[in-house]
Amino acid sequence: MANTNARQSGASTNVVAIVAMFFLFAMISFVTNLAAPLGTIWKNNYDWSGMLGNLMNFLAYLFMGIPAGNMLSRIGYKKTALAAMAVGFVGLVLQWLSGFTGTTVDVFMVDSVAVTLNFIIYLLGAFVCGFSVCMLNTVVNPMLNLLGGGGNRGNQLVQAGGSFNSLAGTLTPFFVGMLIGQVTDRTSMNDVAPLLYIAMTVFVLAFIIISFVAIPEPHLRKGGDKARKEPHSPWSFRHTVLGVIGIFFYVGLEVGIPGMLIFYLSDSAASGITENATAVAGGVAAIYWLLMLVGRLVSSVISGKVSSRAQLITVSTVAIALVCIAIFLPSDIRLSMPAYSAGEGFTTAMVPAKALLLVLCGLCTSVMWGGIFNLAVEGLGKYTAKASGIFMMMVVGGGVMPLIQNAIAGATDYMTSYWLIVAMLAYLLYYGLVGSRNVNTDIPVNDEDEAPDPRNL
């Protein structure tokens, strides 16, 4: 009877922990997806700055990935999550402060254009927010994979959590576009201040809620990391190393597809959209994230039976086809898509048909993160926590690759830049077909230091 009660208590604890991880997944997307639409404000002042906020957000992963993994091992999931939310609040406050006219002091010159202090503060805020989402990512992914027991079930929970991530991603660019409308010389961060207030409030509420949630701490139950040196590391596994590269490329294309689409549609000369172009662009980008939500919901249902490898191969192939067709499709072929304007509310707008093909990629990118992570940590055992920190470090690809794509677009045109997306998708196809196989099964991963299964806690 005592054992039965213990199991029921453990199951109840796991359910609460899973719900908490889903909530944190939403917070990650909410903060991350502020960068690209906010970039349209600064791009109007500095033509080269469109993706810099996004770069700063993801650059933080490069510095925080390994430390976040160490924090997870030393202080546990809960304290790492609480620290992340406190840091995120500070980052949002900094971005809010960048909207004050009192900070418009010239700092230095770039191409004869004065870079002001408020832009520097905005970039600092984006960088600090990057620390926050890196720490949150380090918590939610291995925790959900562990709670699911790895394998298909672990991937199923990661995909379900990703659904909440996509929901927040859907709403964020939509609300930014709604608040901005059409970017003009007078548009500033003050125009999106209400959204920043909401974000700060959500972080405070999340901090309070998570404070009262009991989260299993498998690594802490074993006393944290041992001082002795391990004979191997996550770098000893070929499929993990190739998966790390895959994460770098995946985040780059996940951000790059809708990010460049926002710039393309916001540019009236390129897209042919003459009224409320920024609002229309935000609405179309929101559809991309909405489709990611749909894809993750579907994947969370089928992942118990369909392997991560099969899903990754399928969506990579389809995405390559969609992007290639979009590149070659003439811009004068147009169709009506949902939009929003401050004056008219919900409406429709005529946009290039290639925009539809690019937002459909959301269905494909939706399952890539969970699939790559699940495949890359399969069979790692006690090395999983350290691997998670490495993966978070490589999320910097979400800042680096879109910046390269932006440079290509500046040197050529918006659509030509999508060949970089095709190349990254081709790598993910290779990883699904060949690179994801564990060829290092001879390395011992289950010794006395291995963390217990959280389902049995």
C-alpha positions in Angstrom: 0.0 0.0 0.0 2.9 2.4 0.9 4.5 1.6 -2.4 1.3 2.3 -4.3 0.9 5.7 -2.5 4.5 6.6 -3.3 4.0 5.8 -7.0 0.9 7.9 -7.1 2.7 10.8 -5.4 5.5 10.5 -7.8 3.2 10.5 -10.8 1.4 13.5 -9.4 4.7 15.3 -9.0 5.7 14.5 -12.5 2.4 15.9 -14.0 2.9 19.2 -12.2 6.6 19.3 -13.3 5.6 18.6 -16.9 3.0 21.4 -16.8 5.6 23.7 -15.3 8.1 22.9 -18.1 5.3 23.5 -20.7 4.8 27.0 -19.2 8.5 27.8 -19.4 8.6 26.6 -23.0 6.1 29.3 -23.8 8.2 31.9 -22.1 11.3 31.0 -24.2 9.4 31.8 -27.4 7.7 34.9 -26.1 11.1 36.6 -25.3 13.0 35.2 -28.3 10.4 36.2 -30.9 10.4 39.9 -29.7 13.8 40.4 -31.5 12.9 40.1 -35.2 9.8 42.3 -35.2 11.4 44.9 -32.9 14.3 44.9 -35.4 12.0 46.6 -37.9 11.9 49.6 -35.7 15.7 49.9 -35.5 16.2 49.0 -39.2 14.4 52.2 -40.1 17.1 54.1 -38.3 20.1 51.9 -39.1 19.7 49.9 -42.3 22.3 47.3 -41.1 20.7 46.8 -37.7 17.7 44.7 -38.5 19.0 41.4 -37.2 21.4 42.8 -34.6 19.0 42.5 -31.7 18.3 38.9 -32.8 22.1 38.3 -32.9 22.6 39.6 -29.4 19.8 37.5 -28.1 21.3 34.3 -29.5 24.9 35.3 -28.9 24.2 35.0 -25.2 23.8 31.3 -25.8 27.5 31.0 -26.8 28.5 32.4 -23.4 25.8 30.9 -21.2 25.3 27.4 -22.7 28.0 25.6 -20.7 27.5 27.6 -17.5 23.7 27.0 -17.7 24.4 23.2 -17.9 26.7 23.5 -14.9 24.0 25.4 -13.0 21.5 22.7 -13.8 23.8 20.0 -12.3 24.8 22.1 -9.2 21.6 23.9 -8.1 18.9 22.0 -10.0 16.1 22.6 -12.4 14.0 24.8 -10.2 16.6 27.3 -9.0 18.0 27.5 -12.5 14.5 28.4 -13.9 13.9 31.0 -11.1 17.3 32.6 -11.9 16.5 32.6 -15.6 13.2 34.5 -15.0 14.9 37.1 -12.8 17.5 37.7 -15.5 14.8 37.9 -18.2 12.9 40.6 -16.2 16.1 42.7 -16.1 16.6 42.2 -19.9 13.0 43.4 -20.6 13.5 46.4 -18.4 16.6 47.4 -20.4 14.7 47.1 -23.7 11.9 49.3 -22.2 14.4 51.9 -21.1 15.8 52.1 -24.7 12.6 53.8 -25.7 13.2 56.9 -23.6 14.2 60.0 -25.6 16.5 61.1 -22.9 18.9 58.3 -23.9 19.3 59.5 -27.5 22.9 60.5 -27.0 25.3 59.8 -29.9 27.9 57.2 -29.0 29.8 56.5 -32.2 29.4 56.7 -36.0 28.7 54.0 -38.5 28.7 54.9 -42.2 28.2 58.6 -41.3 25.2 57.6 -39.1 25.2 58.4 -35.4 24.6 55.3 -33.2 22.7 56.4 -30.1 22.8 55.3 -26.5 19.2 54.0 -26.6 20.2 51.6 -29.4 23.1 50.3 -27.3 20.8 49.8 -24.3 18.3 47.9 -26.5 21.1 45.6 -27.7 22.2 45.1 -24.1 18.6 44.2 -23.1 18.4 41.7 -26.0 21.7 40.1 -24.8 20.5 39.8 -21.2 17.2 38.3 -22.4 19.4 35.8 -24.3 20.9 34.7 -21.0 17.4 34.1 -19.7 16.1 32.0 -22.5 19.3 30.0 -22.7 18.9 29.0 -19.0 15.2 28.2 -19.5 16.1 26.0 -22.6 18.7 24.2 -20.6 16.0 23.3 -18.0 13.0 22.3 -20.1 14.5 20.1 -22.8 16.4 17.5 -20.7 13.7 17.6 -18.0 10.9 16.8 -20.4 13.1 14.1 -22.1 13.8 12.6 -18.7 10.2 12.7 -17.6 9.2 10.9 -20.7 11.9 8.3 -20.3 13.8 9.2 -23.5 13.1 7.6 -26.8 9.8 8.2 -28.6 8.0 9.1 -25.4 10.7 11.7 -24.4 10.3 13.2 -27.9 6.6 13.3 -27.5 6.8 15.4 -24.3 9.3 17.7 -25.9 7.0 18.2 -28.9 4.0 18.8 -26.6 6.0 21.5 -24.8 7.0 22.9 -28.1 3.3 23.5 -28.9 3.2 26.1 -26.1 6.4 27.5 -27.4 4.8 27.9 -30.8 1.6 29.5 -29.4 3.7 32.2 -27.8 5.7 32.6 -31.0 2.4 33.0 -32.9 1.2 35.8 -30.7 4.4 37.8 -30.3 5.1 39.1 -33.8 1.3 39.5 -34.3 1.1 41.9 -31.3 4.2 43.8 -32.2 2.9 44.3 -35.7 -0.5 45.4 -34.3 1.1 48.0 -32.0 3.5 49.4 -34.6 1.3 49.3 -37.7 3.5 51.1 -40.3 7.1 51.9 -39.4 7.9 55.5 -39.8 10.7 57.9 -38.8 8.7 58.5 -35.6 8.3 54.8 -34.6 10.2 53.9 -31.4 10.3 51.4 -28.7 7.7 53.4 -26.8 5.2 52.1 -29.3 5.6 48.6 -28.1 5.9 49.5 -24.4 2.5 47.8 -23.6 3.9 44.5 -24.8 7.0 44.8 -22.7 4.9 45.6 -19.7 2.9 42.4 -20.3 6.2 40.4 -20.7 7.6 41.7 -17.5 4.3 40.9 -15.7 4.4 37.4 -17.1 7.9 36.9 -15.8 7.0 38.0 -12.3 3.9 35.7 -12.3 6.0 32.8 -13.6 8.6 33.3 -10.9 5.9 33.2 -8.2 4.2 30.1 -9.7 7.4 28.1 -10.2 8.5 29.0 -6.7 5.6 26.8 -5.4 6.0 24.0 -7.8 7.8 20.8 -6.7 10.1 19.8 -9.5 12.1 16.5 -9.4 15.8 17.1 -9.2 17.5 13.8 -10.3 21.0 15.2 -10.3 20.7 16.8 -6.9 19.4 13.5 -5.4 22.8 12.1 -6.3 24.6 15.0 -4.7 25.3 16.9 -8.0 28.3 16.4 -10.2 31.2 14.3 -8.8 34.7 15.7 -8.7 36.3 12.7 -10.4 37.1 13.1 -14.0 35.0 11.0 -16.4 36.8 9.0 -19.1 34.4 10.3 -21.8 32.2 13.3 -22.5 29.3 14.1 -24.9 32.0 15.0 -27.5 32.9 11.3 -27.5 29.7 10.4 -29.4 29.6 11.1 -33.1 25.8 11.4 -33.3 25.9 14.0 -30.5 28.6 16.1 -32.2 26.7 16.0 -35.5 23.5 16.8 -33.6 25.2 19.9 -32.0 25.9 21.1 -35.5 22.3 20.3 -36.5 21.0 22.4 -33.6 23.2 25.3 -34.7 21.7 25.2 -38.2 18.2 24.4 -37.2 17.8 27.4 -34.9 19.3 29.5 -37.7 16.8 28.5 -40.3 13.9 28.5 -37.8 14.5 32.2 -37.1 15.8 33.0 -40.6 12.7 31.9 -42.5 10.1 34.2 -40.8 12.7 36.9 -39.9 13.7 37.5 -43.5 10.1 37.2 -44.6 9.1 40.0 -42.2 11.8 42.2 -43.8 10.7 41.2 -47.3 7.0 42.0 -46.7 7.8 45.1 -44.8 9.7 46.5 -47.8 7.0 47.9 -49.9 9.3 48.2 -52.9 10.1 44.5 -52.8 6.7 43.0 -51.7 4.4 45.5 -53.4 2.4 46.0 -50.1 1.8 49.7 -49.8 -0.4 50.0 -46.7 0.4 48.8 -43.2 3.2 46.7 -44.6 4.8 46.0 -41.2 1.5 45.0 -39.7 0.8 42.7 -42.6 4.3 41.2 -42.3 3.7 40.6 -38.6 0.4 38.9 -39.3 1.9 36.6 -42.0 4.9 35.7 -39.7 2.4 34.9 -37.0 0.9 32.2 -39.3 4.3 30.6 -39.6 4.4 30.2 -35.8 0.8 29.1 -35.7 1.7 26.3 -38.1 4.6 25.4 -35.9 2.0 25.0 -33.1 -0.1 22.8 -35.3 2.9 20.7 -36.3 4.0 20.2 -32.8 0.5 19.2 -31.6 0.4 16.6 -34.4 3.9 15.4 -33.6 3.0 15.1 -29.9 0.2 12.7 -30.9 2.2 10.6 -33.3 5.6 10.6 -31.7 4.7 7.6 -29.6 4.6 5.5 -32.8 6.6 7.5 -35.4 10.3 7.8 -34.7 12.1 11.1 -34.4 14.4 10.0 -37.3 11.5 9.4 -39.7 9.9 12.7 -38.8 13.2 14.6 -39.3 13.8 13.0 -42.7 10.3 13.8 -43.9 10.0 17.4 -42.8 13.5 18.3 -44.1 12.7 16.9 -47.5 9.4 18.8 -47.7 10.9 22.1 -46.4 13.6 22.0 -49.1 11.0 21.6 -51.7 8.9 24.5 -50.3 11.8 26.9 -50.1 13.1 26.1 -53.5 9.7 26.7 -55.1 9.4 30.0 -53.2 12.7 31.2 -54.5 11.8 30.6 -58.1 8.1 31.7 -57.9 7.6 35.2 -59.5 6.7 37.9 -57.0 3.8 39.2 -59.1 1.9 36.0 -58.4 -0.2 37.1 -55.4 -2.9 35.8 -53.1 -4.9 37.0 -50.1 -3.6 36.2 -46.6 -4.9 37.2 -43.2 -3.5 40.5 -41.8 -4.2 43.1 -39.1 -4.1 46.8 -39.1 -4.6 49.3 -36.2 -7.3 51.1 -38.2 -9.2 48.2 -39.8 -8.6 45.4 -37.3 -8.5 41.8 -38.7 -8.6 41.9 -42.5 -6.8 40.3 -45.5 -4.0 41.6 -47.7 -2.7 40.7 -51.1 0.9 39.3 -50.7 3.3 37.5 -52.9 2.3 33.8 -53.1 5.8 32.8 -52.1 5.0 34.1 -48.6 2.5 31.2 -48.2 5.1 28.6 -49.2 7.6 30.0 -46.6 5.1 30.1 -43.8 4.1 26.5 -44.6 7.7 25.7 -43.6 6.5 26.2 -40.1 4.8 22.8 -40.2 8.2 21.3 -41.0 10.4 23.3 -38.6 7.9 22.5 -35.8 9.3 19.0 -35.2 12.9 19.6 -35.9 14.1 20.8 -32.5 12.6 18.0 -30.5 13.7 15.4 -33.1 17.3 16.6 -33.3 17.6 16.9 -29.5 16.0 13.5 -28.9 18.3 11.8 -31.5 21.4 13.5 -30.3 21.0 12.6 -26.6 19.9 9.0 -27.2 22.1 6.6 -25.4 24.1 9.3 -23.5 23.0 8.3 -20.0 24.9 10.3 -17.4 26.3 12.6 -20.1 22.9 14.0 -21.0 23.0 17.1 -18.6 26.4 18.2 -19.9 25.2 17.6 -23.5 22.2 19.9 -22.8 24.6 22.8 -22.0 26.5 22.2 -25.2 23.3 22.2 -27.2 22.2 25.5 -25.6 25.6 27.0 -26.5 25.0 26.1 -30.2 21.6 27.9 -30.2 23.8 30.9 -31.1 23.2 29.7 -34.6 19.8 31.5 -34.4 21.8 34.8 -34.3 24.7 34.0 -36.5 23.0 32.4 -39.5 20.2 35.0 -39.9 22.8 37.7 -39.8 24.7 35.9 -42.6 21.3 35.6 -44.4 20.7 39.3 -43.9 24.1 40.1 -45.4 23.4 37.9 -48.4 20.0 39.7 -48.9 21.8 43.0 -48.7 24.3 42.0 -51.3 21.8 40.3 -53.6 18.0 40.2 -52.7 15.7 38.7 -50.2 14.9 35.5 -52.0 18.5 34.7 -53.0 19.3 34.7 -49.3 17.0 31.7 -48.8 19.6 29.4 -50.6 21.4 29.5 -47.2 18.2 28.0 -45.7 18.2 25.3 -48.3 21.8 24.4 -47.5 21.0 24.1 -43.8 17.9 22.0 -44.5 20.1 19.7 -46.6 22.4 19.1 -43.6 19.4 18.2 -41.4 18.3 15.7 -44.0 21.8 14.2 -43.9 21.6 14.0 -40.1 18.3 12.2 -40.2 19.5 9.7 -42.8 23.0 9.0 -41.6 24.4 11.2 -38.9 21.9 10.4 -36.2 22.9 6.8 -35.8 24.8 6.1 -32.6 28.1 4.4 -33.6 29.6 4.7 -30.1 27.6 2.1 -28.2 30.7 0.7 -26.7 31.1 3.7 -24.4 29.7 2.9 -20.9 27.0 5.4 -19.9 25.2 3.7 -17.0 27.5 3.5 -13.9 27.1 4.4 -10.3 26.9 8.1 -11.1 24.0 7.9 -13.4 20.9 9.9 -12.3 17.9 7.8 -11.4 14.8 7.8 -13.6 12.6 10.8 -12.3 9.5 8.7 -12.9 10.5 6.5 -10.0 11.3 9.4 -7.6 
